[in-house]
Amino acid sequence: MDAFLQDLRFAARTLRKSPVFTGIAVLCLTLGIATNTTLFSIFNAILLRPFPFAHPEDLVILRERNPRTGDEAGISYLNYLDWRAQARAFTAMGVTTSRSLTITEGEEPERLTGQAVSWTLFPMLGVQPQLGRVFREDEDQRGAPDVVLLSDAVWRRRYNSDSSVIGRTISVNNLPHTVIGVMPEKFAFPTVSELWVPAAPLLAGDRREWRNLGVFARLAPGVSRLQADREVAEISERVSREYALDPDNSWVGSAIELRREFIPEDVQLITVTMMGAVTFVLLIACANVANLMLTRATGRSREIAIRTAIGAGRGRIIRQLLTESVLVALMAGVVAVPLTWVGLNLVDLGIPPEDPIPYYIDWEMDTPTLLYTAGISILTGLVFGLMPALQASGGQLHAALKEGGRGTGTGARKNRLRSALVVFEVALALVLLVGASLFVRSFLALQHADVGFDTSRIMTMRFFLPGTRYDSALARQQRVEDILRRVEALPAVQAATSSNLIPIDGGGAGDRVVAEGKDVPAGEAPWLFYTGVAGHWFESLGVPLVAGRTFSDAELQGTEPLAVINRATAKLLWGDGEALGRRFRLAADASQQWFTVIGVVPDFRVDDLDDRGAIPPSAYLPYRFLDVRNHGLMIRVRSGDPAAVTNAVRAEIRASDAGIPVFGAATLDKVRELSFWQYGLFGSMFGVFGGVALFLAAIGVYGVISYGVSQRTQEIGVRVALGAQRRDVIALVVRQGMVLAGSGIALGLLGAFGVTRVVTSLLFVSATDPVSFGGVAFFLAAVAVLASYFPARRATAVDPISALRFE
């Protein structure tokens, strides 16, 4: 310990005597460690930290898969009941499904993201409320009194954290519900939910083909996930046979790992990719500081030789030099902690509040992150310090004393090592900058992507029809029509429409489609996207007709099955033939209604903007054929900012029914932005990593060239004495820098071609986009020229006489 403390004190004194070296080294490492720690906190939250449940490693999600089509889906409630009764691989099962729940008391109704859950779910997860209790078995029955659980956020926002809310009756969807509990802070299972009600009363009329429930199960002791997977597959096949379900369109059950379902594959991929990117940044920082240490060791060669001469062994010298490097890294780690906090807050600011991440993903400066910072700091100190320490301690004593007396260089071998480190830095910086460019270009491509209609003058919002008064289809239809009449009467409004779909924002439905006169085997019929529309759908979106006509007001309010389809549907069902007057039906429609095509419109985007596939075959039906309580309202204004009509539209909806909640108001341009904000965030993060890497690489090039100039003082003096011009000297020095940069760029291009293919599925541009590769290579070359130019200018100031006397 005494020897260690002696080394530590000597290292501190040595670093204090070299403030410029210490400052530059700490700066380089701080940037590398801070970016690494920031990403580790996110990496840990997404991929390493256990989910906030009791023994999450024993939890699985049950799903069904159609082996014929490859489709995956949830489980119907009736199948869930059979599986729960027959399964032996699990100690418990629980079910959840989304429900729009509206608190309709008070001045303003508020629609909340809700869940209908079984009474078994929360005990199985090991989650207890902070106030009250969870559901009992007798409350999860048809005809049981209505009860509700509040989230902590709703409890604080609407009820001022009043503990007396337990036992109070509140109005949910215009029905009295007794509050029985308040869930823990931040709890929002499964992702962003705010209210929970029992499932059984809402799912009693479920059908086996309605595979829309999430089912969670806890493995029994000693049972593996694969064993459970085999059991549920057998049960699902047995249930299919028992209830004579379609054998040609059978679904097979499976047990899926929790993390695979909760963390999508593309999220896992981008997280791992960015963790690799910041590792590149740290390696560049290490290479930079290693170069600094090599240069510094040159000036300390005489000191090290003297210490060796008086008895210090090589191990003792290496230990001292490593102590200095670790001390530098620890100083950088301390400075990196507040920068990490800033970085995490900037990432939070990049996530729009309209599209929050799931509650179980929560990055922060927690204990694992701080331990990681300390560990990476120590490891970094050892990594960048070991090579210079071995180099400095391995010289010949006599040669070192002579070199120290003359103040000359350290030989070709050390210069080659410095140059190799700079080539490595430039190559890694190029890979990062290419990645940043690809994501930024993907963001810009999505921003300017053609959706098939003009979004600039459209305002959108959603509303929900709660309570028993809207149980009938007629009541819902009349209310929607009344709202549309009121909205279209506003002076600023050109047209308005309503559907459960808002293009780019979600909604609609899908089913297999059968064209009249065509025999298709069960399960092989093509897939069709469809939605029900009210009001002036095509006029509001500004979509022109290709053929035929749109719906009249009478047809929208009537019962005749009519449809307007897009070109993709016409081509899918009838090739290049005439679609008008042809008929089709939805395969799952038990009534087998045949829809007559009255119009054809161009293909326009209704699904996610970053969907790389072609625009799907789509059909638009009168509202009653997809009659729902959740509605998207789209208003095309005559001119100006569409958001200006928001308050007026809200007022008209309240005038129609004050109990209808309005939510999600946004211009369609804003909806577009929210559909691809992740690309902007990824591009910004890669841009930061690339910018840091570029800065460090530029310092590396500058440092090596500057050092080379100092070593070639005599040579440059001789050249000048023999008549070399200023531009010749500059060209000589810059050429050296460009050789290093060119080698790094070539190596980096090869690396980038390989690395970017890993993230092809995340990009909206080609992974080998020539603009990104060529532009970044040119930019790096320009930076290298600039970094070489300043030492070159200094070289031109060499006095030939002084240089010739240098030795």
Protein Blocks (a to p, Z undefined) as FASTA:
>chain_A
ZZmmmmmmmmmmmmmmmmmlmmmmmmmmmmmmmmmmmmmmmmmmmmmmccfbehkllpcc
dddddfknopacdddfklmmmmmmmpckbfbdcdddddddddfedjbdcddddddddfkl
mmmnopacfehcdddfklmcghiacdddddfklmmmmnoopaklgopacdeehiacddfb
dcdehiacfklgcbdcdfklmmmmpcfklccbccdddddehiafklmmmmmmmmmmmmmm
mnopafklcccdddddfklmmmcfklmmmmmmmmmmmmmmmmmmmmmmmmmmmmmmmmmm
mmmmmmmmnopafklmmmmmmmmmmmmmmmmmmmmmmmmmmmmmmmmmmpcfklccdfkl
ccdddfklmmmmmmmmmmmmmmmmmmmmmmmmmpcfklmmmmmmnopaebjklmmmmmmm
mmmmmmmmmmmmmmmmmmmmmmmmmmmpcehiafklcccdddddedjklmpmklmmmmmm
mmmmmmmmpmklmbdcddfbdghiagcjddddddehiacdehiaccddddddehjlklmn
opacfbhcdddfklmmmmbdcddddfklmmmmnojacfehpacddfklmnlpacddfbdc
ddddfbdfklmbdcdddddddfklmccfbdcdddddfbdjfklmmmmmmmmmmmmomkbc
cehiacfklmmmmmmmmmmmmmmmmmmmmmmmmmmmmmmmmmmmmmmmmmmmmmmmmmmm
nopafklmmmmmmmmmmmmmmmmmmmmmmmmmmmmmmmmmmpcbdfklfklmmmmmmmmm
mmmmmmmmmmmmmmmmpcfklmmmmZZ
